[in-house]
Amino acid sequence: MPSRYWVLVLLLIGGVWTALPAAAQVQIRDVELAERSDGQGHVLRVQTTERIEAFSMPEQPNDSSVVEWTLYNAALAESVELPTGGPIAQVGAEIIDGHFTLRIHLTEDATVRANAYRDGASDDLLLNLSTSTAQSAEERAEEAARSAREVVESARQRWRLDTVVIDPGHGGQDHGATANGVREKEIVLAVSKKLGGYLEEYLGIEVLYTRDDDTFIELEERGRFANEHGAKLFISIHANAAGSSQAYGTETFFLGPSKTESARRVMERENSVIRYEDNTDVYDEYDDQQLVRATLTQSAYLRQSQDLAGLIEDQFSERVNRRSRGVKQAPFYVLWGASMPAVLVEMGFLSNRSEANFLSSEQGQTYMASAIFRAVREYKSHYERGMAPVAGE
């Protein structure tokens, strides 16, 4: 792999980019244009199947003849026709990274002032295109205050960590690591359910599972499931194994190239489960070049993934007294498709009798689930303030 690719990836990873995970798209079912009752402009009303949690304030980026307005995690139903009339000559629409942008082209003689807000009586969004040239100081202050409130509320909703997908590894015919009479698929399902219960009860988070019974789910499908349900975090739970019974400790991974031989071995073992899948051809494109593209695509989430991984490892070592083998990167297939902060947790080595006994015990599973819960709780408090948590602080 040419070094310039990894230089670019590392620059992006080392930066301070932050972004929000993709959420399930709300359908726009109708768009209507009506003249204001005072005759001083027009209002574009956007009707949706459910509440759109976040939207931008309208912008006129290059010149006053175009107004751009973005509705986050929204899509236009096929049957909807975009209206024209009044000051609107043409309306274009574009989906960028799952977000719907209206591009409104104004008539040549139109001079408008655009602002957006929610309809107080419904989930509709309103784009006010005011053509009034006279506006009192009180009206300007009220308009500014309303816009500020909408921006704050929009940002608050976007930063709310409300949905987590927990992915218990393996399942069905894929037993995962098996040693000392313990099977990985059973351990990780038990810990996952405990973790999910804590998140629901104590943080009020909606928790979804890629599997909640002894079923095999294809790796690519697990990330897709998280995307489709608008998850803000993806946590894949696993247990490790090694040729030596002396290996022990926890480690938490996020997406990236393997930097150590041990990380590569763990990745190869977890990725090898595709042999149970019906169609493995989809993974033929998962090469170094594709990893670069995937890492660039997820670059905005990698710092958050790394931070969460660090918090998890801190909890394992400080609160559960486990040996932390650290935070690592590896190209796990299950992490490639998750468009949100995503980690893969290895809770210990089943090939080590002591760790196998601990992880198969009720107390051990409770401790491990509680540690991950506390890490998510700390991450959530930072995340919802729009700050990146730093492990060890």
C-alpha positions as CSV (number, residue, x, y, z in Angstrom):
1,M,0.0,0.0,0.0
2,P,1.5,3.4,-1.0
3,S,2.3,5.4,2.1
4,R,0.5,8.5,0.9
5,Y,-2.8,6.7,1.4
6,W,-2.1,6.0,5.1
7,V,-0.7,9.5,5.6
8,L,-4.0,10.9,4.4
9,V,-6.0,8.5,6.6
10,L,-3.8,9.3,9.7
11,L,-4.2,13.0,9.1
12,L,-7.9,12.6,9.1
13,I,-7.9,10.4,12.1
14,G,-5.6,12.7,14.0
15,G,-7.7,15.7,13.3
16,V,-10.6,17.0,15.3
17,W,-13.4,16.4,12.8
18,T,-16.7,15.4,14.4
19,A,-19.9,14.4,12.7
20,L,-23.1,12.7,13.6
21,P,-24.0,9.2,12.8
22,A,-26.5,8.5,10.1
23,A,-30.1,8.2,11.3
24,A,-33.2,6.6,9.7
25,Q,-34.5,8.9,7.0
26,V,-37.9,10.6,7.4
27,Q,-40.0,10.7,4.3
28,I,-41.2,14.1,2.9
29,R,-44.7,13.4,1.8
30,D,-45.7,16.8,0.4
31,V,-44.3,20.3,-0.2
32,E,-46.7,23.2,-0.6
33,L,-46.3,26.9,-1.5
34,A,-48.7,29.5,-0.3
35,E,-48.8,33.3,-0.2
36,R,-48.5,34.9,3.3
37,S,-51.8,36.3,4.6
38,D,-50.2,39.7,4.9
39,G,-49.1,39.7,1.3
40,Q,-45.4,40.2,2.2
41,G,-44.0,36.9,1.0
42,H,-44.6,33.2,0.6
43,V,-44.3,30.2,2.8
44,L,-43.0,26.8,1.7
45,R,-44.6,24.1,3.9
46,V,-42.8,20.7,4.2
47,Q,-45.1,17.9,5.4
48,T,-43.4,14.7,6.6
49,T,-44.3,11.2,7.8
50,E,-42.8,12.0,11.2
51,R,-40.9,14.7,12.9
52,I,-37.6,15.8,11.3
53,E,-35.3,16.3,14.3
54,A,-32.8,18.7,12.7
55,F,-32.6,21.2,9.9
56,S,-30.3,24.0,8.9
57,M,-31.1,27.7,8.7
58,P,-31.6,28.7,5.0
59,E,-28.5,30.0,3.3
60,Q,-27.8,32.1,0.2
61,P,-24.2,30.9,-0.4
62,N,-23.0,32.6,-3.6
63,D,-25.7,35.1,-4.5
64,S,-29.1,36.2,-3.5
65,S,-30.8,34.3,-6.3
66,V,-30.5,30.9,-4.7
67,V,-31.7,29.7,-1.3
68,E,-30.3,26.4,0.1
69,W,-32.1,24.6,3.0
70,T,-31.0,21.2,4.4
71,L,-33.3,18.8,6.2
72,Y,-31.1,16.2,8.0
73,N,-31.8,12.5,7.6
74,A,-34.7,13.1,5.3
75,A,-35.8,11.9,1.8
76,L,-38.4,13.0,-0.7
77,A,-41.1,10.6,-1.5
78,E,-41.2,9.7,-5.3
79,S,-44.7,11.1,-5.8
80,V,-43.9,14.6,-4.5
81,E,-43.7,17.5,-6.9
82,L,-41.8,20.5,-5.9
83,P,-43.8,23.7,-6.3
84,T,-43.0,26.9,-8.1
85,G,-44.6,30.3,-8.1
86,G,-44.4,33.7,-6.4
87,P,-40.6,34.4,-6.0
88,I,-39.7,30.8,-6.8
89,A,-38.6,30.1,-10.4
90,Q,-37.3,26.6,-9.9
91,V,-36.7,24.1,-7.1
92,G,-34.0,21.5,-7.2
93,A,-33.4,18.7,-4.7
94,E,-30.3,16.7,-3.8
95,I,-29.5,13.9,-1.3
96,I,-26.0,14.3,0.2
97,D,-24.8,11.7,2.8
98,G,-28.5,10.9,3.7
99,H,-29.5,14.6,4.1
100,F,-32.0,16.3,1.9
101,T,-31.1,19.7,0.5
102,L,-33.6,22.0,-1.3
103,R,-32.0,24.4,-3.7
104,I,-34.5,27.2,-4.5
105,H,-33.8,29.4,-7.5
106,L,-35.6,32.8,-7.3
107,T,-37.0,34.8,-10.1
108,E,-34.8,37.6,-11.4
109,D,-36.8,40.4,-9.8
110,A,-37.2,38.7,-6.4
111,T,-35.5,39.9,-3.2
112,V,-36.3,37.7,-0.3
113,R,-35.2,37.2,3.3
114,A,-35.4,33.5,4.2
115,N,-35.8,31.9,7.6
116,A,-37.1,28.5,8.8
117,Y,-39.0,27.3,11.8
118,R,-41.4,24.6,12.9
119,D,-45.2,24.8,12.7
120,G,-46.3,25.0,16.3
121,A,-49.4,22.9,15.6
122,S,-47.8,20.0,13.7
123,D,-44.5,18.4,12.7
124,D,-44.4,20.5,9.5
125,L,-41.4,22.6,8.7
126,L,-41.9,26.1,7.3
127,L,-39.6,28.1,5.1
128,N,-40.6,31.8,5.1
129,L,-39.6,33.8,2.1
130,S,-40.3,37.3,3.1
131,T,-40.4,40.0,0.4
132,S,-41.1,42.9,2.8
133,T,-38.5,45.6,2.7
134,A,-39.7,47.2,5.9
135,Q,-39.2,45.5,9.2
136,S,-39.3,47.0,12.7
137,A,-36.6,46.5,15.2
138,E,-38.9,44.4,17.3
139,E,-39.7,42.1,14.3
140,R,-36.0,41.7,13.5
141,A,-35.3,40.9,17.1
142,E,-38.1,38.3,17.3
143,E,-37.0,36.7,14.0
144,A,-33.4,36.5,15.2
145,A,-34.5,35.0,18.6
146,R,-36.7,32.5,16.9
147,S,-34.0,31.5,14.5
148,A,-31.5,31.1,17.4
149,R,-34.0,28.9,19.3
150,E,-34.5,26.7,16.3
151,V,-30.7,26.3,15.8
152,V,-30.2,25.4,19.5
153,E,-33.1,22.9,19.4
154,S,-31.9,21.4,16.1
155,A,-28.4,21.0,17.4
156,R,-29.6,19.5,20.7
157,Q,-31.7,16.9,18.9
158,R,-28.9,16.0,16.5
159,W,-26.5,15.4,19.4
160,R,-28.9,13.3,21.5
161,L,-27.5,9.8,21.9
162,D,-30.8,8.0,21.8
163,T,-30.3,4.8,19.9
164,V,-27.5,2.1,20.3
165,V,-27.1,-1.1,18.4
166,I,-25.5,-3.9,20.3
167,D,-24.0,-6.7,18.1
168,P,-23.5,-10.0,20.0
169,G,-20.8,-11.7,17.8
170,H,-21.3,-15.0,16.0
171,G,-24.4,-17.2,16.6
172,G,-26.1,-20.2,15.1
173,Q,-23.7,-22.5,13.4
174,D,-20.9,-20.1,14.1
175,H,-19.9,-20.8,17.7
176,G,-17.0,-18.3,17.7
177,A,-14.1,-19.1,20.0
178,T,-14.6,-22.3,22.0
179,A,-12.2,-23.4,24.8
180,N,-12.4,-24.7,28.3
181,G,-16.0,-25.8,27.8
182,V,-17.1,-22.2,27.0
183,R,-18.6,-21.0,23.7
184,E,-18.1,-17.4,22.6
185,K,-21.5,-17.0,21.0
186,E,-23.3,-17.8,24.4
187,I,-21.0,-15.5,26.5
188,V,-21.4,-12.5,24.2
189,L,-25.2,-12.8,24.0
190,A,-25.5,-12.9,27.8
191,V,-23.3,-9.8,28.3
192,S,-25.0,-8.0,25.4
193,K,-28.4,-8.4,27.0
194,K,-27.2,-7.2,30.3
195,L,-25.6,-4.2,28.7
196,G,-28.7,-3.4,26.8
197,G,-30.8,-3.6,29.9
198,Y,-28.6,-1.2,31.8
199,L,-28.7,1.3,28.9
200,E,-32.4,1.2,28.7
201,E,-33.1,1.3,32.4
202,Y,-30.6,3.9,33.5
203,L,-30.0,6.1,30.4
204,G,-33.3,5.8,28.6
205,I,-31.6,4.7,25.4
206,E,-33.4,2.7,22.8
207,V,-31.4,-0.5,22.4
208,L,-31.5,-2.7,19.3
209,Y,-29.7,-6.1,18.9
210,T,-28.4,-7.5,15.7
211,R,-29.4,-10.8,17.2
212,D,-31.2,-11.7,20.5
213,D,-31.1,-15.4,20.2
214,D,-28.9,-18.2,18.8
215,T,-29.1,-17.0,15.2
216,F,-26.3,-16.4,12.7
217,I,-26.3,-12.9,11.1
218,E,-24.0,-12.1,8.2
219,L,-21.3,-9.6,9.0
220,E,-22.3,-7.0,6.3
221,E,-25.9,-7.2,7.4
222,R,-25.0,-6.2,11.0
223,G,-23.7,-2.8,10.1
224,R,-26.5,-2.3,7.6
225,F,-29.0,-3.0,10.4
226,A,-27.4,-0.2,12.5
227,N,-27.6,2.3,9.7
228,E,-31.2,1.5,8.9
229,H,-32.3,2.0,12.5
230,G,-30.5,5.3,12.9
231,A,-28.1,4.1,15.6
232,K,-25.8,6.7,17.2
233,L,-23.4,3.9,18.4
234,F,-22.5,0.4,17.3
235,I,-20.9,-1.9,19.8
236,S,-19.9,-5.4,18.7
237,I,-19.2,-7.8,21.7
238,H,-16.7,-10.7,21.4
239,A,-14.4,-13.0,23.3
240,N,-10.9,-13.8,22.2
241,A,-8.8,-17.0,21.9
242,A,-5.2,-17.8,21.3
243,G,-2.9,-20.8,20.7
244,S,-1.3,-20.2,24.1
245,S,-3.3,-20.6,27.3
246,Q,-1.2,-17.9,28.9
247,A,-2.6,-15.0,26.8
248,Y,-5.1,-12.9,28.7
249,G,-6.7,-9.5,28.9
250,T,-9.2,-7.2,27.1
251,E,-8.8,-5.1,24.0
252,T,-11.1,-2.8,22.1
253,F,-10.9,-2.1,18.4
254,F,-12.0,0.6,16.0
255,L,-11.8,0.5,12.2
256,G,-8.4,1.0,10.5
257,P,-5.4,-0.9,9.3
258,S,-3.9,-3.5,11.6
259,K,-0.7,-2.0,13.2
260,T,0.4,-5.1,15.2
261,E,0.6,-8.8,14.5
262,S,-1.7,-9.6,17.4
263,A,-4.4,-7.2,16.0
264,R,-4.1,-8.8,12.6
265,R,-4.6,-12.3,14.1
266,V,-7.7,-11.2,16.0
267,M,-9.1,-9.6,12.8
268,E,-8.5,-12.7,10.7
269,R,-10.2,-14.9,13.2
270,E,-13.3,-12.7,13.5
271,N,-13.5,-12.1,9.7
272,S,-13.1,-15.8,9.0
273,V,-16.8,-16.4,10.0
274,I,-17.8,-15.3,6.4
275,R,-17.3,-19.0,5.6
276,Y,-20.8,-19.5,7.1
277,E,-22.4,-17.0,4.7
278,D,-24.2,-17.9,1.5
279,N,-22.4,-15.2,-0.6
280,T,-18.8,-14.4,0.2
281,D,-18.2,-12.6,-3.1
282,V,-19.3,-9.3,-1.5
283,Y,-16.0,-9.3,0.5
284,D,-13.8,-9.6,-2.6
285,E,-13.7,-5.8,-2.7
286,Y,-12.6,-5.5,0.9
287,D,-9.0,-4.9,0.1
288,D,-6.4,-2.3,1.2
289,Q,-7.7,0.3,-1.4
290,Q,-11.3,-0.2,-0.2
291,L,-10.1,0.1,3.4
292,V,-8.6,3.5,2.7
293,R,-11.9,4.6,1.1
294,A,-13.9,3.2,4.0
295,T,-11.7,4.8,6.6
296,L,-11.9,8.2,4.7
297,T,-15.7,7.8,4.6
298,Q,-15.8,7.2,8.3
299,S,-13.1,9.6,9.2
300,A,-15.5,11.9,11.0
301,Y,-16.5,9.0,13.4
302,L,-13.1,7.5,13.9
303,R,-12.0,9.9,16.7
304,Q,-15.3,9.2,18.5
305,S,-14.8,5.5,18.0
306,Q,-11.3,5.7,19.4
307,D,-12.5,7.7,22.4
308,L,-15.2,5.3,23.3
309,A,-12.8,2.4,22.9
310,G,-10.4,4.1,25.4
311,L,-13.2,4.7,27.9
312,I,-14.2,1.0,27.7
313,E,-10.6,-0.2,28.3
314,D,-10.3,2.3,31.2
315,Q,-13.4,0.8,32.8
316,F,-12.2,-2.8,32.3
317,S,-8.8,-2.1,34.0
318,E,-9.9,0.4,36.7
319,R,-13.3,-1.0,37.7
320,V,-13.2,-4.7,36.9
321,N,-9.4,-5.2,37.5
322,R,-8.9,-6.8,34.0
323,R,-5.6,-6.5,32.2
324,S,-6.1,-4.1,29.3
325,R,-4.2,-4.9,26.2
326,G,-5.1,-1.4,24.9
327,V,-7.1,0.3,22.1
328,K,-6.2,-1.1,18.6
329,Q,-7.2,-0.7,15.0
330,A,-8.0,-3.5,12.6
331,P,-10.2,-3.9,9.4
332,F,-13.0,-6.0,10.9
333,Y,-15.7,-6.5,8.2
334,V,-18.4,-6.0,10.8
335,L,-17.2,-2.4,11.3
336,W,-16.9,-1.4,7.6
337,G,-20.5,-0.7,7.0
338,A,-21.4,1.1,10.2
339,S,-22.0,4.8,9.5
340,M,-21.5,5.9,13.1
341,P,-19.0,5.6,15.9
342,A,-18.3,1.8,16.1
343,V,-16.2,-0.4,18.3
344,L,-15.5,-4.1,18.6
345,V,-14.9,-5.3,22.2
346,E,-12.8,-8.4,23.0
347,M,-13.6,-9.2,26.7
348,G,-10.9,-11.7,27.3
349,F,-9.4,-15.1,26.2
350,L,-11.5,-18.2,26.5
351,S,-8.3,-20.1,25.9
352,N,-7.2,-18.9,29.3
353,R,-8.9,-21.0,31.9
354,S,-9.1,-18.2,34.5
355,E,-10.7,-15.8,32.0
356,A,-13.0,-18.4,30.6
357,N,-14.3,-19.2,34.2
358,F,-14.7,-15.4,34.8
359,L,-16.6,-14.7,31.6
360,S,-18.9,-17.7,31.9
361,S,-19.9,-16.7,35.5
362,E,-22.9,-14.6,36.3
363,Q,-20.7,-12.2,38.3
364,G,-18.2,-11.8,35.5
365,Q,-20.8,-11.1,32.9
366,T,-22.4,-8.5,35.1
367,Y,-19.1,-6.8,35.8
368,M,-18.2,-6.7,32.1
369,A,-21.6,-5.4,31.0
370,S,-21.5,-2.8,33.8
371,A,-18.0,-1.6,32.7
372,I,-19.1,-1.1,29.1
373,F,-22.3,0.7,30.4
374,R,-20.3,3.1,32.4
375,A,-18.1,3.9,29.4
376,V,-21.1,4.6,27.3
377,R,-22.6,6.8,30.0
378,E,-19.4,8.9,30.2
379,Y,-19.2,9.0,26.4
380,K,-22.9,10.1,26.2
381,S,-22.4,13.0,28.6
382,H,-19.6,14.4,26.4
383,Y,-21.3,13.5,23.1
384,E,-24.4,15.4,23.9
385,R,-22.5,18.5,24.8
386,G,-20.8,18.2,21.4
387,M,-17.4,17.5,23.0
388,A,-15.1,14.6,22.3
389,P,-14.4,12.6,25.5
390,V,-10.8,11.7,26.2
391,A,-10.0,8.4,27.8
392,G,-8.0,8.7,31.0
393,E,-9.3,12.1,32.0
